[in-house]
């Protein structure tokens, strides 16, 4: 049973990027969030555009045909499989999320595309469970490069669950020469990080914390960053056009990049 009176991070994000799969509680929470951090709507939209660019880059320029989307969130077009399959219709995508509403919506979207796409309802911290799912095992069976996507999800994971080790473990389980895509809500102002972290922890069921750019850079340890020598504000990663600036954008960022495993 979905509790529509309690805000959901996935539905709040959906609202911020202009989606319609959200409820009054989610919209109210977003209005409170924007009072704390007015740039969040722009950051969410820039983050979504980064996801599209990163998948297109990996499919078109690096020949990736297999994608694992960790913490996929509610479907928002273009979806990962739509971007990848525009390059090669045989591209395979597995979406992973532990939100029942997310998974139900995902399965509706994918009902005509079941041969190459799947939705797995699972906690992304439970890698032993995820990597034994038949569709995930099939995705890895060809021993071809796989792109693992962690787009705006790792800030939902608490330090006690060690997001750095989570990314490292996923990278170790993928075929050599695979790719990791990360974006993470960031601020280098400790007070701002604490204020937003406290608000989100009070508001949604699952939340870790906003992290500094140096903490996010550690997520790419032992990997080779692509297109940029270090993580960046993702609105500037391999951009289609020069990004517009928001008066508050200097205070917050979705920070990350694309890296290849060794």
Protein Blocks (a to p, Z undefined) as FASTA:
>chain_A
ZZfkbccfklmmmmmnopabbcfklmmmmmmmmmmmmmlmmmmmmmmmmmmmmmmmmmmm
nopabdcdehkbpaddddfklmmmmmmmkbccddddfbfklmmmmmmmmmmmmmmgccdd
ddfklmmlmmmgmklmmmmmnopacddddehklmmpcfklommlmmmmmmmmpcehiacd
ddddddfbfklmmmmmmmmmmmmmbdcbdcdfklmmmmmgoiacehiabdcdfklgopfb
dcdddfklmmpccdddddddZZ
